[in-house]
């Protein structure tokens, strides 16, 4: 992350989000992680990830490995004091292993929304809740392999049942 001034205006919020999503279009984990605080708490469907190391292992690494060069196309931004809500579409090609599937080359287009709380001085996300339909993503990357899709969905739902007892769902584990 480039050295920048504090987030103090509407245009600063937009610039921060654009820079954040631009970092995701590459595979530089350190660049992506520079946008998160050490104490980040990230909630994605089925799990909560706490801390930068867990975020790297359970979220950043699986996504940049499975979908290098991904893009987040911003549709809407709504923000208030130290929080921004972004509606986006995740666009990528499945070029690497992800959730136990080998690269399929399949194009992925996944709508989603994120609520990002941030530190305006450090320009880092401190907490986030990211919403997307996991089943749509899994269907897209395994649509040419119905048995793989069935196994992924069973694994994902079983992981959710275990996550309620404190375990991490399989889709959030590094592969």
Buried (B, 14 or more C-beta within 10 A) or exposed (E): BEEEEEBEEEEBBBBBBEBBBEBBBEBEBEBBBBBBBEEBBBBBBBBEBBBBEBBBBBBBBBBBBBBBEBBBEBEEBEBEEBBBBBBBBBBBBBBBBBBBBEBBEBEBEBBBBBBBBBEBEBBBBBBBBBEBEBBBBBBBBBEEBEEBBEBBBEBBEEBBEEBEEEBBBBBBBEB
